[in-house]
Amino acid sequence: MKKFTRRDFLSSLAVCSMASIIPARIAYGKPLGQEQLLSLDINEGGVDRNGSIVLVKKPLILHAGHYSNITFYPDAGYFGPGPIFMARNGKVIHNNITVSGFSGPGCKILSDSEIGNSFIALGKCNYSNNGDLRRTTLTSSANMRFSPSIFVADSSLFKPGDFIWIGDGKFKIREIKGSEILLVTGVPPNIISPMVFSGGYDKCTVGQFVTMNGDDKHGIRIGNGGYGWDIDLSQSKIESSHNSGAGFYHACKKFNGKQIIENITSIGNGYINIGMSYMREGVIKNCIARDSGNNGIDVFATSKKVDIHDNIVSGAGVDGIFIGGDGESARVYDNKISNCRRVGILINARLNPIKEVFVKGNMILNSGMNSLTLTGVESGAVNENNLNGSVKRPTIYLERRNGLALSGILNISDNTILNSSSGDIGTNYPGYSNTSEATVQIKSARKLDVSGIKGY
């Protein structure tokens, strides 16, 4: 897919501005002045401009709540954020809205009310090419725990002092020498390792994305870090690609509402393609997430009332689908995941062990570390998955979470496991066995290579 530049956008707009002047109600693609839009923004029925293009020349905050058939581009010489859409009576509706080409964040969906807000998308909406995405790739492998410098394909994108993401770690550039980027290192006695400012250290291979930090420069951000919003995308098709931060991002830290996330195509974003923060009830389905700098689909905390299914995820710079949970987590089934640099699906316990995990019918191909990791999971079912190609760890890896003692029964049955370089099933938690409090029951048509689980 072509990544359109700012020049492409402005050239197309120049053509539009040359069009013959015809009545506004039927003019498709006619420029609409920012001040004229603001004069219409008091309309309780919303604003429908029949395909008009708004050239944003200064920060824009809109309050009508319902917007239809409008495209927002930055005007020449404007390098700020895209529009902010404030909720009206607790609701923002987008119908055929495009927000694209902004050097700052794309658009934000916000409210003056702390709770009880909703966002609905209708038709075709596009939130792409925002945030001035800058990224390149590694030209040599780097174990980031012991790599004070890296070699990249294009170092000219960065300068000393910039923060960059490499795998799951955020680092700071100290110096640039040709294709070599030297990183700020730790303090004595740890003067070899680069200092990680967020995330952790990954073992990265050639082709790993190296991306300029794009904090808050998302294609679309819903919420402001408080209570969750109701979100309904069931009647829309959304494109959110090539943004500096996340493509589609729900910013919340408190469970609330129901989120219906479907029909998103999100490709090549600098950080996460689809990020949902706290999600207590809802679904993520029929989405395409490719070539993200970090995770393809990321949900920080979920519950068993969330279903993640029938998504296509590929080329993630870290994990294909990452799911957090505290005592419970989302059901994950019938997804197709391929060529992710770390883990295909990672389910991660927070403060309490996850019970009744449900992972079924997923196809996971060619994971840089391993296909499926369950961290701090004590019970549930991992059944009928097709797992092909794990390199650095066993295909199914049961990982300990420090401080969590596990009990219950975890059933791992009828999975097809192929091409695993480090075994089929393994763990670093000492309490798993086929008879103890933390019981692992394994059923397979062939004898599996199992390590670390007593009794196998």
C-alpha positions in Angstrom: 0.0 0.0 0.0 1.4 3.4 -1.0 2.2 5.7 1.9 1.0 9.2 0.7 3.3 12.1 1.6 2.3 15.6 2.7 3.1 16.8 -0.9 0.7 14.2 -2.4 -2.1 15.4 -0.1 -1.5 19.1 -0.9 -1.2 18.5 -4.6 -4.5 16.7 -4.7 -6.1 19.5 -2.7 -4.8 22.1 -5.2 -6.6 20.2 -8.0 -9.8 20.2 -5.9 -9.6 24.0 -5.3 -9.5 24.6 -9.1 -12.9 22.9 -9.5 -15.8 25.0 -10.7 -17.9 26.6 -8.0 -21.2 24.8 -7.7 -23.9 24.8 -4.9 -22.4 23.5 -1.5 -25.1 20.9 -1.0 -24.0 19.0 -4.1 -20.3 19.9 -4.4 -18.2 16.8 -3.8 -14.7 17.6 -2.6 -15.3 21.4 -2.4 -13.0 23.1 0.1 -14.7 24.2 3.3 -13.0 27.0 5.3 -12.1 26.3 8.9 -14.0 29.3 10.1 -17.0 28.3 8.1 -17.0 24.9 9.6 -16.9 26.4 13.1 -19.9 28.6 12.3 -21.8 25.4 11.5 -20.5 23.6 14.6 -23.4 24.8 16.8 -25.9 22.7 14.9 -27.5 20.1 17.2 -28.3 17.9 14.2 -24.6 17.6 13.5 -22.6 18.7 10.4 -22.9 17.0 7.0 -20.8 18.6 4.3 -21.3 16.2 1.5 -17.7 15.4 0.9 -16.1 18.8 1.6 -12.4 19.1 2.4 -11.3 21.2 5.4 -7.8 22.5 5.3 -6.8 22.9 9.0 -4.6 25.9 9.5 -4.7 26.1 13.4 -5.7 23.8 16.2 -9.4 22.9 15.8 -11.9 21.8 18.5 -15.4 20.8 17.3 -18.5 20.4 19.5 -21.5 19.4 17.3 -20.9 15.7 18.1 -22.1 14.2 14.8 -20.0 14.7 11.6 -20.6 13.3 8.2 -18.8 13.3 4.8 -15.9 15.6 5.7 -12.2 15.2 5.0 -9.6 17.0 7.2 -6.1 17.7 5.8 -3.5 20.1 7.1 -3.1 23.4 5.3 0.3 24.3 3.8 2.5 25.5 6.6 0.5 23.9 9.4 2.4 21.3 11.4 0.1 20.9 14.4 -2.5 18.3 15.5 -5.6 17.2 13.7 -9.1 18.1 15.0 -10.4 17.3 18.5 -14.0 16.1 18.4 -15.8 16.8 21.7 -18.8 14.7 22.8 -22.2 16.3 22.6 -24.6 14.7 25.1 -22.0 12.1 25.7 -21.7 11.0 22.1 -19.4 11.4 19.1 -20.5 10.0 15.7 -18.2 9.8 12.6 -19.8 9.0 9.3 -17.4 8.9 6.3 -14.8 11.0 8.0 -11.1 11.2 7.0 -8.4 12.8 9.1 -5.0 12.4 7.4 -1.6 13.9 6.9 -1.1 15.8 10.1 2.4 16.2 11.6 0.9 16.0 15.1 -1.8 13.5 16.3 -4.5 12.6 13.9 -7.8 13.1 15.8 -8.9 12.8 19.4 -12.4 11.9 20.6 -12.9 13.5 24.0 -15.6 14.5 26.5 -16.1 16.9 29.4 -18.0 14.1 31.1 -15.9 11.6 33.0 -18.2 8.6 32.3 -21.0 7.6 30.1 -19.5 8.5 26.7 -19.8 6.7 23.4 -18.2 6.7 19.9 -19.9 5.4 16.9 -18.4 5.1 13.4 -20.4 4.7 10.2 -19.5 4.2 6.6 -15.8 4.5 5.6 -13.5 6.4 7.9 -9.8 6.9 7.5 -7.3 8.0 10.2 -3.9 7.5 8.5 -0.5 9.1 7.8 -0.5 11.2 11.0 2.3 12.0 13.4 5.2 12.2 11.0 6.2 8.5 11.2 9.9 7.9 10.9 11.3 4.4 11.1 13.9 2.2 9.5 15.2 -1.3 10.1 18.2 -3.1 11.7 20.9 -4.2 9.3 22.5 -6.5 11.9 21.2 -8.5 14.8 21.3 -6.9 18.3 20.7 -8.4 21.7 19.5 -5.1 23.2 20.5 -6.1 26.8 24.2 -6.0 25.6 24.1 -3.7 22.6 25.3 -0.2 23.2 24.9 0.6 19.5 22.9 -0.6 16.6 23.3 -0.5 12.8 20.4 0.6 10.7 19.4 1.1 7.0 18.7 4.8 7.3 20.1 6.8 10.3 19.4 10.2 8.7 15.8 9.9 10.1 17.1 10.6 13.6 19.3 12.9 15.6 21.1 12.7 19.0 18.6 13.1 21.8 15.8 11.3 20.0 14.0 8.5 21.7 13.5 5.4 19.6 11.8 2.0 19.9 13.6 -1.2 19.1 11.5 -4.2 19.7 9.7 -3.8 23.1 12.2 -1.2 24.4 12.5 2.5 24.3 16.0 3.9 24.1 17.7 7.3 23.7 20.2 8.2 21.0 23.6 9.4 22.2 25.5 9.8 18.9 25.2 8.8 15.2 28.2 7.7 13.1 27.2 6.8 9.6 24.8 3.8 9.8 25.7 3.2 13.5 23.4 4.6 16.2 25.1 4.8 19.7 22.6 4.6 22.6 22.7 6.2 26.0 24.0 3.5 28.4 23.5 2.8 32.0 25.5 4.0 35.0 28.3 2.0 36.7 28.6 -0.9 37.1 26.2 -1.5 34.2 27.9 0.6 31.5 27.5 -1.8 28.6 23.8 -2.2 28.5 21.8 0.7 26.9 19.4 2.4 29.3 15.8 1.3 28.6 13.3 4.1 29.3 10.2 2.0 28.9 9.5 -1.6 28.1 12.3 -4.2 28.1 15.2 -5.8 26.2 14.6 -8.0 23.2 16.9 -10.1 21.1 16.3 -8.4 17.7 17.2 -9.7 14.3 17.9 -8.1 11.0 14.8 -6.3 9.7 13.5 -5.3 13.1 11.8 -1.9 13.0 13.6 1.0 14.6 11.0 3.7 15.1 11.0 7.3 16.3 9.0 7.6 19.5 5.5 8.7 18.7 3.9 9.2 22.1 0.2 10.3 21.6 0.6 10.7 17.8 -2.0 8.2 17.0 -4.4 8.0 14.0 -7.4 8.2 16.2 -7.5 8.3 20.0 -10.7 7.8 22.0 -10.8 8.9 25.6 -8.4 10.6 27.9 -7.1 7.9 30.2 -10.1 7.7 32.5 -13.2 5.5 32.2 -13.7 3.5 29.1 -16.0 4.6 26.3 -18.8 2.6 24.6 -17.4 2.0 21.1 -19.4 0.6 18.1 -17.7 0.1 14.8 -20.1 -2.6 13.5 -21.5 -0.4 10.8 -18.1 1.0 9.5 -14.9 0.1 7.7 -11.9 1.9 9.2 -8.4 2.4 7.9 -5.8 3.5 10.4 -2.4 3.1 8.9 1.1 4.6 8.9 0.7 6.7 12.0 3.6 7.5 14.3 2.0 6.0 17.4 -0.9 3.6 17.4 -3.4 3.3 14.5 -6.6 3.0 16.5 -6.3 3.6 20.3 -8.8 3.6 23.1 -7.1 5.4 26.0 -8.6 4.4 29.4 -7.4 3.0 32.7 -10.8 2.1 34.2 -13.2 -0.6 33.0 -16.4 0.8 31.6 -18.8 0.3 28.6 -18.8 -2.2 25.8 -16.5 -2.0 22.8 -17.4 -3.6 19.5 -14.2 -3.4 17.4 -14.4 -4.8 13.9 -13.5 -4.2 10.3 -10.4 -2.2 11.1 -7.5 -2.3 8.6 -4.4 -1.1 10.4 -1.0 -1.4 8.7 2.5 -0.1 9.4 2.0 2.0 12.5 5.0 3.0 14.5 3.8 1.5 17.7 0.6 -0.6 18.1 -1.8 -1.1 15.3 -5.0 -1.6 17.4 -4.8 -0.8 21.2 -7.7 -1.1 23.5 -6.3 -0.5 27.1 -9.0 -1.8 29.6 -11.7 -3.9 28.0 -14.3 -5.6 30.2 -16.9 -6.5 27.6 -17.0 -6.6 23.8 -15.3 -8.1 20.8 -12.3 -7.5 18.4 -13.0 -9.3 15.2 -12.5 -9.2 11.4 -9.6 -6.8 11.7 -6.3 -6.8 9.7 -3.2 -5.7 11.6 0.1 -5.8 9.7 3.7 -4.6 10.2 3.3 -2.7 13.5 6.5 -1.5 15.3 5.3 -3.2 18.5 2.2 -5.4 19.0 -0.4 -6.0 16.3 -3.5 -6.1 18.6 -2.9 -5.1 22.2 -5.4 -5.1 25.1 -3.8 -4.2 28.4 -6.5 -5.8 30.6 -9.5 -7.9 29.6 -12.1 -10.2 31.0 -13.8 -13.4 29.8 -16.6 -11.3 28.4 -14.3 -10.3 25.6 -13.9 -12.3 22.4 -10.9 -11.8 20.1 -11.5 -13.8 16.9 -11.2 -14.0 13.2 -8.5 -11.4 12.9 -5.5 -11.5 10.6 -2.3 -10.3 12.2 1.2 -10.4 10.5 4.6 -8.9 10.7 4.3 -7.4 14.2 7.6 -6.0 15.6 6.9 -7.7 19.0 3.8 -9.8 19.6 0.9 -10.6 17.2 -1.9 -10.5 19.8 -1.1 -9.3 23.4 -3.7 -9.8 26.1 -3.4 -8.8 29.7 -5.7 -10.0 32.5 -6.2 -10.0 36.3 -7.8 -13.3 37.3 -9.4 -13.7 33.9 -8.7 -12.8 30.2 -10.3 -12.7 26.8 -11.3 -15.7 24.8 -9.0 -16.0 21.8 -10.0 -18.1 18.8 -9.9 -18.6 15.1 -7.2 -15.9 14.4 -4.5 -16.2 11.7 -1.2 -14.9 12.9 2.1 -15.0 11.0 5.7 -13.7 11.0 5.7 -11.9 14.3 9.1 -11.1 15.7 8.5 -12.3 19.3 5.3 -14.2 20.2 2.2 -15.0 18.2 -0.2 -14.8 21.1 0.8 -13.7 24.6 -1.7 -13.9 27.5 -0.2 -12.2 30.6 -1.4 -12.2 34.2 -1.2 -8.9 36.1 -1.8 -9.2 39.9 -3.7 -12.5 40.1 -3.4 -15.8 38.2 -5.6 -16.1 35.1 -8.2 -18.8 35.3 -10.3 -20.5 32.5 -8.1 -19.3 29.6 -9.6 -20.2 26.2 -7.3 -20.4 23.2 -8.7 -22.4 20.3 -8.5 -22.8 16.6 -5.8 -20.2 16.0 -3.2 -20.6 13.2 0.2 -19.2 14.2 3.1 -19.4 11.7 6.7 -18.4 12.1 7.2 -16.7 15.4 10.6 -15.3 16.2 10.4 -16.5 19.8 7.5 -18.9 20.1 3.8 -19.3 19.0 2.0 -19.1 22.3 3.0 -17.8 25.7 0.8 -18.1 28.8 2.2 -16.0 31.7 0.8 -16.7 35.2 -2.1 -18.9 33.8 -3.4 -21.7 36.0 -6.4 -23.2 34.3 -8.4 -23.4 31.1 -8.1 -24.9 27.6 -5.6 -24.6 24.8 -7.1 -26.8 22.1 -7.0 -27.4 18.4 -4.5 -24.7 17.5 -2.2 -25.0 14.5 1.3 -23.8 15.7 4.0 -23.9 13.1 7.5 -22.5 13.5 9.0 -21.4 16.9 12.6 -20.5 17.3 13.9 -19.5 20.7 11.5 -21.2 23.1 9.1 -24.1 23.1 6.1 -23.6 20.9 3.7 -23.4 23.9 5.5 -21.8 26.8 4.0 -21.6 30.3 5.8 -18.7 31.9 6.0 -17.9 35.6 4.9 -14.6 37.0 7.0 -13.7 40.0 5.0 -13.8 43.2 2.1 -15.8 41.8 1.4 -19.4 43.0 -0.7 -21.4 40.6 -3.4 -24.0 41.1 -6.1 -25.5 38.8 -6.1 -27.6 35.7 -4.8 -26.4 32.3 -5.8 -28.7 29.4 -3.6 -28.6 26.3 -5.2 -30.9 23.8 -5.2 -31.8 20.1 -2.9 -29.0 18.9 -0.8 -29.4 15.8 2.7 -28.4 16.6 5.3 -28.3 13.8 8.9 -27.0 13.3 9.7 -26.1 16.8 13.5 -25.6 17.3 13.3 -25.7 21.1 10.7 -28.3 21.9 6.9 -28.4 21.8 5.7 -27.5 25.4 7.9 -26.0 28.2 7.8 -23.9 31.3 10.0 -22.1 33.8 7.4 -22.4 36.6 8.5 -25.2 39.0 5.0 -26.1 40.2 3.5 -27.5 37.0 3.0 -31.3 36.9 0.5 -33.9 35.8 -0.7 -34.4 39.4 0.0 -31.3 41.5 -2.1 -28.3 42.4 -1.0 -26.7 39.1 -2.0 -29.6 36.8 -1.2 -29.6 33.1 -3.1 -32.2 31.1 -1.6 -32.9 27.7 -3.2 -34.8 24.9 -1.7 -35.2 21.5 -1.8 -37.6 18.5 2.0 -37.8 18.7 4.5 -37.8 21.5 5.4 -34.2 22.2 8.8 -32.9 23.4 7.8 -31.6 26.9 10.2 -30.0 29.3 9.8 -28.6 32.9 6.5 -30.3 33.6 6.8 -33.1 36.1 5.3 -36.4 34.9 6.0 -35.9 31.2 
